[in-house]
Amino acid sequence: MKTVNKPEDRRESGLLSRLCSNFAHPRGAMGRIALAMMNSWHGPLTNWGLGYIPFRDGWTILDVGCGGGRTLQRLLGRSKGATVYGVDISEESVAKARKVNAKLLDARVFVRQGSATELPYADSTFDLVTAVETVYFWRDLPRCFEEVKRVLKPGGLFAILLEVSSPDCVWTRVVDGMTTYSPEQLREFLEQGSFRDVEIHRKKPSYATIICKRP
């Protein structure tokens, strides 16, 4: 017997598709919903992954793909007296991150719009750069990694946090523009870009944190 999709099934499928497309580049009302979800969902991964970073007080930190801005707060909690910057390609994300961090905005937290392929910061600015659940959407990884290296201070750290670390993942079929990588693939890209001391940390079922250092 042929299965007939009901109109409400098609509407639900369409809404899910629209929501998932906003994980890559949040826009409008659906984007605001996606940002609220990501601010909540990414907490366990972020808190776990940041535990592998040897934070020091007073760091200058950049979060690339800062989304709704909760990671910026978590970074501030790890480095006393830190100054934290967030950059995101989405105008909706920038607005949300600024709202979430309103109490410290333009004092210890600075958020602006920009792309990972051309980071709007000077050379050798940051002690740490983080990328939480975002490298899936970087279209040119080697160029983006080169940009990260450029804005890091010599000896500065780069940390990639992933909740999806399998190249064959169902999310790539529902989120437009998403490409997943294994930690080993990312390590290869990083080493090709002259990053050194690449460490891979894992936690079941699929968490991964990759930390490396600018030479």
N, C-alpha and C positions, 0 to 999 in steps of 0.2 A: 504494500500500500504506500502510495506517495505521501510524504510528509508535507503538510501545508503550514507555512509559518504564519502565525497570527499577526495582525497589525501591531499589537502591543509588544510581541516578541521582536519585531523589526525595529520598533521605536527604542526598546531597551538596548538592542544591539548597537543602534546608531548613537545613543547616548554614551554607551561604554566606549565606543570607538572615538568619539569626540573628547571624552575625558582622557583617555590614554594618549591621544595626540598632544594633549597639553602637558604631559610630563616632560616632553622635549623642549617645548617653547610655550609657556603659559600665556594665554591671551583671554581677555574678557572674563565673564562670570565663571565659565567652566575652568579657566586658568586659575582663578582665585580658589576654587574648590580644590584643584589639583595641588596648589601650593600649601593649603592647609593640611591636606593629607600627607604631603611629603614632609612638612615640618614635624608631624607626629611620627610617621613611619620610620624616618631616618634616625631617630633618637638612639635606639639600641645599637645600631651599627656604629654610629658616630662615637658614642661613649666608649664602646669597646675598642674601636680602632685608634682613637686618640690616646688610649692608654699605652701604646707602644712608642709614643713620641717623647723624647727626653726634654720636656719643656723647661724653659728658663724664664725668669721674670723679665718683664720689659721688652719682650719680643715685638717685632713688627710683622704681622701675619696677613696673608692674602688667602681668601677662599674664592676659588674660581668656580663659577656656576653656583652662586650662593643661594639661589632659589628664594625661599621665603624668609631666610635670615636667622633661623634658629641655630645653625652651626656657628654663626658669628658669636652668639651668646655663649655657646659651649666652649669656644676657643678662648674667650675672655676669662672664663672660669679656670682655665689651665695655666695661664701666664699672668701673674700679678703685675698690674701696670701696663699690660700689653695695649698696643694700638692695632685694631683689626680692620681690614679692608675687605669689601665684598664686591665682586663684579659678576654681572649676568647679562646674557644677550637679550633677555626678555624685559620689556618695560614694566610689565605686570609684576615680575619678580622683584625688580628694583623698588617699586612702590611698596610691596609687601614687606621686604626686608627693612626698608627705612621705617615703616610703621612699627614693626616688631621691636626695633632697636631705637625707638624714638628718644628714650631718656638719655642715651649716650651718643646720639647721632651728631656727627660733625665735631665731636670732642674726642672720643676714643673709638668710635665706629664710623666708617666712611663707606658709602655704597654708591656705585655708579654703573651705568650701562656700558657694556663692551663685550668683545669677543675673545675667546681663548686663542684665536689665531693671531691676534694683534692686541696684546694686553696694554691698556693705557697707563703704564707706569714706567718710571725710569729704570735704567739698569741697576742691578745690585741694591735693590730696595728692601727685600724681605728676608727675614730669618727663616720663615716657614711658609710654604704654599701648600694648601690642601685642595683636594678635588673629591667631593663626596657624591657618589652616585651620579656622576656627570660625564665621565670620559666616553660613555656609550654614545654621546651625541657630538663628539668632537670629530669633525669631518677629515681633518688632516693631522693625525696624531704626531708624526715627527715634527711638523711645524709648531704645533701647540706645545709639545715638550721643549722645543727650542726656546719658545717664548717664556715658558716657566723658568728655564735655566737662566735666561737673560735677566729676569727680574729678581732672581735669588742672589743673595750675597754669596761670595765664595765660602764654601762649607755649609751653606744653607740647606735645609731639608725640604723634600717634596714628598707628600703623603697622598696616595690614592686609596680611597675607601670604596669597596664594592659590596653590594648585596647579591648581585648576580655575577658569578664568575665562571660561568660555563658558556662557551661559544654557541652551543646548541640549546637555546632557551626559548620557552614559549612566549616570553615577553617581546621578543623580536618580531613576533607575528602579530602583535596587537598594538605595539607602540611604533608609530611611523618614525623612520630615521634612526632607529636604535641598532647599534652593533655591539655585541658583547665580546669580551676577550678573557682568556684565561690569564691568571697571574703570570704564568711563564711567558706568554706572548707579550704582556706589558713589560716584563723585565727585559725581554729582548729589545723592544723599542727603546727603553730607557738606556740600556747599555750601548746601543748604537748611537744614541745621542750624547754619549760620554758621561752620563750620570754614573756614580760609583757607589759601592757598598749597598747594593740593592738587597733589601730584605723582604721576604714574603711571610706573612702571618695569616693563618686560616682559623676559622671557627665554623663548625657544622651549623646548618647544613650547607651554606654557600658563601658565608662572609669571607672577605679577603681584604687585607691591608698591605699595600706595597709602599715601602719607605726607602728613599734613596737620598743621595747627597750630591750637591753641585761640587765639582772639583775646584 
